[in-house]
Amino acid sequence: MLHLGRFGGVDETRGWLLPVLVIASLAHGAASMAQDPQPKVSDCPPMPTMISVGNAVDVFVGEKGPNPVYRIPAITRAGTHLLAFAEGRASLGDLGTNDLVLSTSEDGGATWSAPRTVLDLSGRSINNPCVVTLHSGEHAGRVLVIVQSYPAGTHENKQATGLDGPGVCRLHVLSSDDAGATWSEPRDVTASMRHPEAPTVASGPGAAIQLRSGAHAGRIIVPFNQGPYGSWTVYTGFSDDGGETWSMGAVAPGGLPAHANEVQVAEVKGGDVVLNARSFHGAKQRLGARSTDGGATWSTLKPIEALPDPCCQAGLLSVAVGPRHVLVYSGCDSTTARTNGTLWISLDEGASWPIKQPLAPGFFAYSAPVDLGDGRVGVLAETDNYKRIRFTPVQLMIPAQ
């Protein structure tokens, strides 16, 4: 891996960097041929992989803006705008009087607007933002945000079962058709995306997706985990009509002795979907599964050996880098603490994760990557002991196949 320093360093150094790499590779090959006229393929030097990590900038800072605390990042790109979401909290507690807050950028993440509240439900706590910008269909360009609301001041393990009443966890969808300038009233979709026997449910948090290919192209898929508390399972909700109506897929089997909860999904070749979930105790690795039917059913959850997990949410993104698509995973490079923010890259749809890039040393918790186009990625992440949510731009240059 090659660290080029500032975000602009890739373009500035490309003129001299590539000839140097080529000369070095030829010299190495000549020396090898002198010793062995028929070198094995496995002896050849790997192609260089370059990842440039740019300067991190603050998006949400505690005690600045409408709330003392900001947690649980989510981010999407809508045209030329980036929309960053978080829970605006009165304290670090998960279920207080949380609001949904938004900050936007019009220059690729270099600068951000002051945060503003886009959803405040009296007596309810807003949690787990999960966001997607639609790229096809009648509502192409629309931004959808899925959240839950809980009775304020309670705990996830104290929610009622059933679908109605003030003591139940409710699901809401709100939308914007003008890149976040204005928002619809929240629409209650509890009955179509939550199992009545599950006392608690959480979308993402992070990103939902809309499929681009395959038999279910155009389908919106929202990843969920559900309780009871401490015995989590994961599934997806989906819509084939631009978010007007919703259905639920099957629970992903397996995962024990750990329990899969906070979960993200990404599209891979042919419209298949891969799932990446947090291990809620009992394991030190992420859990993964695959769907070949648009999220309706899943293969058995299995540990992802290359991806450590200290029991923390993480981000997953499918992104085009030149002619090929890769998976990007953002998470903690630790099995014991929320620290060492790192990017992993998979070139084979999540079967392996051979490329690893340090992103943010020190405290690092929940994160959400976003595709900026042209092989660029941005990562919105909690840092500084939950005092800041920061945006870090990254340039990927993956060798063509």
C-alpha positions in Angstrom: 0.0 0.0 0.0 1.2 3.5 -0.8 0.2 6.5 1.2 0.2 9.7 -0.8 -0.6 12.1 2.0 -3.1 14.8 1.1 -6.2 14.0 -1.0 -4.9 15.9 -4.0 -1.6 14.0 -3.9 -2.7 11.3 -6.2 -3.1 13.6 -9.3 0.0 15.6 -8.4 2.3 12.6 -8.1 0.9 10.4 -10.8 3.2 11.9 -13.5 6.4 10.6 -11.8 5.0 7.8 -9.6 3.9 5.4 -12.4 7.2 5.4 -14.3 9.1 4.8 -11.0 6.8 1.8 -10.3 7.2 0.4 -13.8 11.0 0.8 -13.7 11.2 -0.9 -10.3 8.9 -3.7 -11.5 11.1 -4.3 -14.6 14.3 -4.3 -12.6 12.8 -6.8 -10.2 11.7 -9.0 -13.1 15.1 -8.9 -14.7 16.9 -9.9 -11.6 14.4 -12.8 -11.1 14.9 -14.0 -14.7 18.7 -14.0 -14.2 18.3 -16.4 -11.3 15.4 -18.5 -12.7 14.7 -18.3 -16.5 11.1 -19.6 -15.9 9.7 -17.8 -12.8 6.5 -19.1 -11.3 3.4 -16.9 -11.4 3.3 -16.8 -7.6 6.9 -15.4 -7.6 5.9 -12.3 -9.6 5.6 -9.0 -7.7 2.0 -8.0 -6.9 0.5 -5.0 -8.8 0.7 -1.8 -6.7 -2.5 -0.8 -5.0 -2.7 2.9 -4.1 -5.1 4.4 -1.5 -4.8 8.1 -0.6 -6.5 9.2 2.6 -7.4 12.8 2.7 -7.8 15.3 5.5 -10.8 14.6 7.9 -13.2 17.5 8.5 -15.8 17.9 11.3 -19.4 17.5 10.3 -21.1 17.2 13.7 -19.4 18.4 16.9 -20.9 18.0 20.4 -22.3 21.1 22.0 -22.4 22.9 18.6 -25.8 23.2 16.8 -29.1 22.1 18.1 -27.9 19.2 20.3 -25.2 18.4 22.9 -24.4 15.0 21.4 -24.4 13.5 17.9 -24.3 9.8 17.2 -25.1 7.2 14.6 -23.9 8.5 11.2 -25.6 7.9 7.9 -24.7 9.5 4.5 -25.8 9.6 0.9 -25.0 11.5 -2.3 -27.9 13.2 -4.1 -26.6 14.8 -7.3 -24.0 17.3 -6.3 -25.0 17.3 -2.7 -23.8 15.1 0.2 -26.4 14.6 2.9 -25.0 13.5 6.4 -27.4 12.4 9.1 -27.1 11.7 12.8 -29.1 11.3 15.9 -29.1 14.6 17.8 -29.1 13.6 21.4 -29.4 15.4 24.8 -26.9 12.8 26.2 -25.0 9.7 25.2 -28.0 7.5 26.2 -29.5 5.6 23.2 -33.2 6.3 23.9 -33.6 9.9 25.1 -35.4 12.6 23.2 -33.3 12.1 20.1 -34.0 14.0 16.9 -32.9 13.4 13.3 -30.4 16.0 12.2 -28.9 16.8 8.8 -25.8 18.5 7.6 -25.1 19.0 3.8 -22.1 19.6 1.6 -22.0 21.0 -1.9 -18.2 20.7 -2.5 -17.6 17.0 -2.1 -17.3 17.1 1.7 -14.7 19.8 2.0 -17.1 22.0 3.9 -20.4 21.3 5.6 -23.5 23.3 6.6 -24.5 23.8 10.2 -26.7 20.9 11.4 -30.4 21.3 11.4 -33.3 19.2 12.7 -35.4 17.5 10.1 -37.5 15.2 12.4 -38.6 15.7 16.0 -41.4 13.6 17.3 -42.7 14.8 20.7 -42.3 12.2 23.4 -40.4 9.9 21.1 -36.7 9.1 20.6 -35.6 8.9 16.9 -33.0 6.3 16.2 -31.0 4.4 13.6 -31.1 6.5 10.4 -30.7 4.4 7.2 -30.6 6.4 4.0 -30.7 5.8 0.2 -30.9 8.0 -2.9 -32.9 6.3 -5.6 -31.1 6.1 -9.0 -33.9 4.6 -11.1 -37.7 4.5 -11.4 -40.4 7.1 -11.2 -38.8 8.8 -8.2 -35.2 8.7 -9.3 -33.3 11.3 -7.3 -35.5 11.0 -4.2 -33.8 10.5 -0.9 -35.4 8.1 1.5 -34.6 8.0 5.2 -35.8 5.1 7.4 -35.8 5.6 11.2 -37.4 4.1 14.3 -39.1 5.9 17.2 -39.3 4.7 20.7 -41.0 6.1 23.8 -38.5 8.7 25.2 -36.4 7.7 28.1 -36.9 3.9 27.9 -34.5 1.1 26.8 -34.5 -1.3 24.0 -35.2 -4.2 26.3 -38.3 -2.6 27.6 -40.3 -2.3 24.4 -43.7 -3.9 23.9 -44.6 -6.5 21.3 -47.4 -5.9 18.8 -47.7 -3.2 16.2 -49.9 -0.6 17.9 -49.9 1.4 21.1 -47.7 4.1 22.7 -45.2 1.6 24.1 -44.1 -0.1 20.8 -41.1 0.7 18.6 -42.4 2.3 15.4 -40.9 2.6 11.9 -41.0 5.7 9.8 -40.0 6.7 6.2 -39.5 10.3 5.2 -38.4 11.6 1.8 -36.9 14.6 0.0 -37.1 15.4 -3.7 -34.8 18.4 -3.5 -31.6 17.0 -2.1 -32.6 17.5 1.5 -33.9 21.1 1.3 -37.4 20.0 2.3 -38.8 16.8 3.7 -42.1 15.0 3.7 -44.0 14.2 6.8 -42.9 10.8 8.2 -45.0 7.9 7.1 -45.6 5.1 9.5 -44.6 1.7 8.0 -44.4 -0.4 11.2 -47.0 -3.0 10.0 -45.1 -3.8 6.8 -41.5 -3.8 8.0 -41.6 -5.1 11.6 -42.6 -8.5 13.0 -45.2 -8.1 15.7 -43.5 -10.6 18.0 -40.2 -8.6 17.9 -40.2 -6.0 20.7 -37.5 -4.0 19.1 -36.2 -3.4 15.6 -33.4 -1.2 14.1 -32.7 -0.3 10.5 -29.0 -0.4 9.6 -27.9 2.0 10.8 -26.1 3.5 7.8 -27.2 2.9 4.3 -30.0 1.2 2.4 -29.5 0.3 -1.3 -31.4 0.2 -4.6 -30.4 -2.7 -6.9 -29.0 -1.8 -10.3 -29.0 -5.2 -12.0 -30.5 -8.7 -12.0 -34.1 -10.0 -11.7 -34.9 -7.5 -9.0 -33.3 -4.3 -10.5 -34.9 -1.2 -9.0 -35.7 -2.9 -5.7 -35.0 -0.8 -2.5 -33.5 -3.0 0.3 -33.3 -1.8 3.9 -31.3 -4.0 6.3 -32.8 -4.6 9.8 -32.0 -6.3 13.0 -34.7 -7.3 15.5 -34.9 -8.3 19.1 -35.7 -9.5 21.7 -32.8 -7.6 23.2 -29.6 -9.8 23.4 -31.0 -12.4 21.0 -30.8 -10.5 17.8 -31.5 -11.7 14.3 -31.2 -9.9 10.9 -33.4 -9.5 7.8 -34.3 -7.0 5.1 -37.3 -5.0 4.2 -37.8 -4.2 0.5 -39.9 -2.2 -1.9 -40.4 -2.7 -5.7 -42.4 0.4 -6.2 -40.1 3.2 -5.2 -40.9 3.0 -1.5 -44.7 3.2 -1.7 -45.2 -0.3 -0.3 -42.9 -2.6 1.7 -42.4 -6.2 2.4 -40.2 -8.3 4.7 -37.7 -11.0 3.8 -36.8 -14.0 5.8 -34.5 -13.9 8.8 -30.9 -14.9 8.0 -30.3 -18.3 9.6 -27.3 -19.2 11.8 -24.8 -16.9 13.4 -24.7 -18.6 16.8 -23.1 -18.5 19.3 -22.9 -14.8 18.4 -26.0 -12.9 17.5 -26.0 -10.8 14.3 -27.4 -7.3 14.8 -26.5 -3.9 13.3 -26.2 -4.8 9.6 -25.4 -3.4 6.2 -25.9 -4.8 2.7 -24.3 -4.2 -0.7 -25.0 -5.3 -4.3 -22.5 -7.6 -6.1 -22.4 -9.2 -9.5 -25.7 -10.2 -11.1 -27.8 -8.4 -8.6 -26.9 -10.7 -5.7 -26.7 -9.0 -2.2 -24.2 -9.6 0.5 -24.8 -8.9 4.1 -22.3 -7.8 6.8 -23.4 -7.8 10.4 -22.0 -6.9 13.8 -21.4 -9.9 16.2 -23.3 -9.1 19.4 -21.0 -10.9 21.8 -19.8 -14.5 21.4 -17.5 -13.8 18.5 -14.7 -11.5 17.5 -15.4 -11.4 13.7 -18.0 -10.0 11.5 -20.8 -12.2 10.2 -21.8 -12.5 6.6 -24.4 -14.0 4.3 -25.6 -13.8 0.7 -28.9 -13.5 -1.1 -29.6 -14.5 -4.6 -33.3 -13.4 -4.6 -33.1 -9.7 -3.8 -33.0 -10.1 0.0 -36.0 -12.3 0.3 -33.9 -15.2 1.7 -30.3 -15.6 2.9 -27.5 -18.2 3.1 -26.4 -19.2 6.6 -24.5 -16.5 8.5 -20.8 -17.3 8.7 -17.9 -15.5 10.4 -15.8 -13.3 8.1 -12.3 -14.3 9.3 -10.5 -11.3 7.8 -12.7 -8.7 9.5 -12.3 -8.2 13.3 -15.3 -7.0 15.3 -15.2 -5.5 18.8 -19.0 -5.5 18.9 -19.4 -2.3 16.9 -21.4 -1.2 13.9 -19.5 -0.9 10.6 -20.0 0.3 7.0 -20.3 -1.5 3.7 -20.3 -0.1 0.2 -20.1 -1.4 -3.4 -18.2 1.0 -5.6 -16.8 1.2 -9.1 -13.1 1.8 -9.4 -12.3 2.1 -13.1 -13.6 -1.0 -14.9 -14.2 -3.1 -11.9 -16.5 -3.1 -8.9 -15.1 -3.6 -5.4 -16.5 -3.8 -1.9 -15.4 -1.3 0.7 -15.7 -2.0 4.4 -15.1 0.5 7.1 -14.6 -0.6 10.7 -12.4 -1.1 13.7 -9.1 -3.0 13.4 -9.5 -4.5 16.9 -11.4 -7.3 18.5 -11.6 -5.6 21.9 -12.1 -1.9 21.5 -13.6 0.8 19.3 -10.3 2.0 17.8 -8.1 2.0 14.8 -10.5 3.0 12.0 -9.6 1.0 8.9 -10.7 0.4 5.3 -10.7 -3.1 3.9 -11.2 -3.7 0.1 -12.6 -6.9 -1.4 -12.0 -7.7 -5.1 -14.0 -10.9 -5.1 -17.5 -9.9 -3.7 -16.5 -10.4 -0.1 -14.9 -13.8 -0.3 -11.6 -12.3 0.8 -10.4 -8.8 2.0 -6.7 -8.6 0.9 -6.3 -4.8 0.9 -6.2 -3.0 4.2 -5.7 0.7 4.8 -5.5 2.5 8.1 -8.0 5.4 8.1 -8.2 7.0 11.6 -6.0 6.1 14.5 -7.4 6.2 18.0 -11.0 6.1 19.0 -13.3 5.1 16.1 -16.8 3.8 16.4 -19.8 3.8 14.0 -19.1 4.6 10.4 -20.8 5.0 7.0 -19.0 5.1 3.6 -20.4 6.9 0.5 -19.6 6.6 -3.2 -18.3 10.0 -4.4 -17.7 8.8 -8.0 -14.5 8.2 -10.0 -13.1 5.8 -7.5 -13.5 8.2 -4.6 -15.1 7.3 -1.3 -16.0 9.3 1.8 -16.3 7.9 5.3 -18.5 9.5 7.9 -17.4 8.2 11.3 -17.6 8.8 15.1 -14.3 9.8 16.6 -13.0 11.6 19.7 -14.9 9.5 22.2 -18.3 10.3 20.5 -17.6 14.0 20.6 -17.2 14.4 16.8 -18.5 12.8 13.6 -16.0 13.5 10.9 -15.8 13.0 7.1 -12.7 11.6 5.5 -12.2 11.5 1.7 -10.4 8.5 0.2 -9.1 7.9 -3.3 -8.9 4.3 -4.5 -6.8 3.2 -7.5 -7.3 -0.6 -7.9 -5.5 -2.4 -10.7 -7.7 -3.5 -13.6 -8.3 -7.3 -13.9 
